[in-house]
């Protein structure tokens, strides 16, 4: 268990599912099916929880994409608007979306396109270490303030001893619908964890 590169640094993780796109119930949201661009905006409700599962704080965070160059290659950088902090850079490649967990600039596969259940890949996080990501569903349903989404791709990430995060992804944008972060309880083995933070999509604007 370690501090997560998204959630403790006000970082968003967003990823893509080209074939297994996540559909919003009743009327599909067209914003979730197109590529992102400079100016694309995500608003998330971010909640902190204690070991008892009680929400102790909740705030909205806005992230906006801009085009920047790293090592001669073009990336989209997502910047948290309250602090003007660039938190992650993302780039579409033939096998999916790759990410730079800023301020670190070691690229790793972020979300694999044409994903299948049980696919695994390594992901670099902001402390320079590597977690293992695993696709656990391509038909997940999730409800967030932005609505209910079906046929989502769910990915879990693990460090050497426990579950770190769960992610629900949609679209070719890319868009993340929900993120959960887990932390160790004060007492017990490393595997004794609780949900410490929750990110829920409020809105997405191309």
Secondary structure, DSSP 4 states (H G I P E B T S, - for coil): ----TTTTTT-------SSS--EESSS--GGGSS---TT-EEEEEEEEE-TTS-EEEEEEEEEEEEEEEETTEEEEEEEETTTTEEEEEEEEETTEEEEE-TT----EEEEETT--TT-EEEEE-TTS-EEEEEEEEEEEEEEETTEEEEEEEEEEEE-SSSEEEEEEEETTTTEEEEEEEEEE-SSS-TT-EEEEEEEEEEEEE-
